[in-house]
Amino acid sequence: MSRKRQRARGQGTLFKRDPKGPWIARWFDCRGRRRETSTHTTDKAAAERILAKRVADAALRRDGVIDPTQDRFLEEAQKPLAMHFADHDEYLRVHVNPKTGFPATPEHRAYRQRHLKAVADGLGWTKLDDLDRLGLERWLSDREAEGMGARTRNTYALSWCAFGNWCVDTHRLVANPFTRLGRANERA
């Protein structure tokens, strides 16, 4: 008679929902929340290695060896920029501007989205990791050479600066790469 091998307490659990399906791993993360994910394998030995890695990673974060907040930045960096733009637009739609006391108008939101998308498309930015102040400054100076006015240039710069601030506030970026972006003289 074979005995079922028991794991020590805190080492997670492996199980199958379907006898022919993949192994499911269940463990507690660094914050004590139960996590569950498919191992995408029907091989039990491989599933045990995957589960052991998940449990070890949780222990490293729980013990302070790895900072769990850094994981959030890495996770957000992998998302497409278009998803961040959509989240930012939703934020503008819902949240009240302290200066006006109202949420952003649909026209304002459309301008912001157009500014963000034009620069991202022009520079080939697809993820948050691509954001680069020098690239944006070059793009703006190229548009200025093509005849873009100072006020328009400044609105593009303000759109990106505001987006960067929002990314920092929502823990998507550690720092805003566009904080000290130069402004054009609108009176000249």
C-alpha positions in Angstrom: 0.0 0.0 0.0 1.5 3.3 -1.0 1.3 6.3 1.3 0.6 9.9 0.1 3.7 12.0 0.6 2.8 14.9 2.9 4.5 18.3 2.7 5.5 20.2 5.8 3.2 22.9 7.0 3.7 26.1 5.0 5.0 24.3 2.0 1.9 24.7 -0.1 -0.4 22.2 -1.7 -0.7 20.5 -5.1 -3.9 19.1 -6.5 -5.7 18.5 -9.7 -9.3 19.6 -10.5 -9.4 17.2 -13.5 -7.6 13.9 -13.4 -6.1 14.5 -16.8 -5.5 18.3 -16.3 -2.5 20.2 -15.0 -1.5 20.4 -11.4 -2.7 23.4 -9.4 -0.4 25.0 -6.8 -1.8 26.7 -3.7 0.4 28.6 -1.2 0.4 31.7 1.0 2.2 34.8 -0.3 4.3 37.2 1.7 1.2 39.1 3.0 -0.4 35.9 4.2 -3.0 35.7 1.4 -3.8 32.4 -0.2 -2.6 32.2 -3.8 -3.5 29.6 -6.4 -2.3 29.1 -9.9 -2.0 26.4 -12.5 1.5 24.9 -13.0 0.7 24.2 -16.6 2.1 20.7 -16.3 0.8 17.3 -15.7 4.2 16.1 -14.4 4.0 16.0 -10.6 7.8 16.4 -10.1 7.9 19.5 -12.3 4.8 20.8 -10.5 6.5 20.3 -7.1 9.5 22.2 -8.2 7.3 25.1 -9.4 5.4 25.1 -6.1 8.7 25.0 -4.1 9.9 28.1 -6.1 6.7 30.0 -5.3 6.9 29.1 -1.6 10.6 30.1 -1.5 9.9 33.4 -3.3 7.1 34.2 -0.8 9.5 33.5 2.1 12.2 35.8 0.7 9.7 38.6 0.5 8.2 37.9 3.9 11.6 37.9 5.5 12.6 41.2 3.8 15.3 39.8 1.6 13.4 41.0 -1.5 11.2 44.1 -1.4 7.7 43.1 -2.4 6.9 46.7 -3.6 9.5 46.3 -6.4 7.4 43.4 -7.7 4.5 45.8 -8.4 6.8 48.1 -10.5 8.0 45.1 -12.5 4.5 43.9 -13.0 3.3 47.3 -14.2 6.3 47.7 -16.5 5.2 44.6 -18.4 1.7 45.9 -19.2 1.2 47.6 -22.6 1.3 51.4 -22.5 -2.2 51.5 -24.0 -3.6 49.9 -20.8 -2.0 52.6 -18.7 -3.4 55.2 -21.1 -6.9 53.7 -20.6 -6.5 53.6 -16.8 -5.3 57.3 -16.9 -8.3 58.3 -19.0 -10.6 56.5 -16.5 -8.9 58.4 -13.7 -9.5 61.7 -15.4 -13.1 60.8 -16.1 -13.9 60.0 -12.5 -11.7 62.1 -10.3 -12.4 65.7 -9.5 -9.9 68.4 -10.4 -9.2 70.4 -7.1 -8.9 73.7 -9.1 -12.2 73.4 -10.9 -14.2 71.1 -8.6 -15.2 69.0 -11.6 -13.9 66.0 -13.4 -12.0 66.5 -16.7 -14.3 67.3 -19.7 -14.5 64.8 -22.5 -12.7 67.3 -24.7 -9.8 67.6 -22.2 -9.6 63.8 -21.9 -9.5 63.4 -25.7 -6.7 66.0 -26.0 -4.7 64.2 -23.3 -5.2 60.8 -25.0 -4.2 62.2 -28.4 -1.1 63.8 -27.0 0.0 60.7 -25.2 -0.7 58.4 -28.2 0.9 60.7 -30.7 4.2 60.8 -28.8 4.2 57.1 -27.9 3.5 56.1 -31.6 6.1 58.6 -32.9 8.8 57.2 -30.6 7.7 53.6 -30.7 7.1 53.4 -26.9 5.0 50.3 -26.0 5.7 49.9 -22.2 6.5 52.1 -19.2 10.2 51.1 -19.4 10.4 52.9 -22.8 9.5 56.3 -21.4 12.5 58.6 -21.9 12.7 62.3 -21.2 15.4 62.9 -23.8 13.4 61.1 -26.4 10.3 63.3 -25.6 12.4 66.5 -25.8 13.8 65.4 -29.2 10.3 64.6 -30.4 9.0 68.0 -29.2 11.9 69.9 -30.8 11.4 68.1 -34.1 7.7 69.1 -34.1 8.7 72.6 -33.2 11.0 72.7 -36.3 8.1 71.5 -38.4 6.0 74.5 -37.2 4.3 73.4 -33.9 3.6 76.4 -31.8 5.0 77.0 -28.3 1.6 76.6 -26.6 0.9 73.3 -28.3 4.4 72.1 -27.4 3.7 73.0 -23.8 0.4 71.1 -23.7 2.2 68.0 -25.0 4.8 68.4 -22.3 2.2 69.0 -19.6 0.2 65.9 -20.7 3.3 63.7 -20.4 4.3 65.3 -17.1 0.8 64.8 -15.7 0.8 61.2 -16.9 4.2 60.6 -15.3 2.9 62.0 -12.0 -0.2 59.8 -12.1 2.0 56.8 -12.8 4.1 57.6 -9.6 0.9 58.2 -7.6 -0.6 54.9 -8.6 2.7 53.0 -8.0 3.4 52.2 -11.6 6.7 54.2 -11.8 9.2 54.8 -9.1 9.9 58.4 -10.4 8.4 60.6 -13.1 10.9 60.8 -15.9 9.4 64.1 -17.1 9.4 66.2 -13.9 11.8 68.9 -15.1 10.8 69.0 -18.7 11.5 72.4 -20.2 8.7 74.6 -21.4 8.7 76.8 -24.5 8.3 80.6 -24.2 4.7 81.2 -25.4 5.2 85.0 -25.6 8.2 84.9 -27.9 
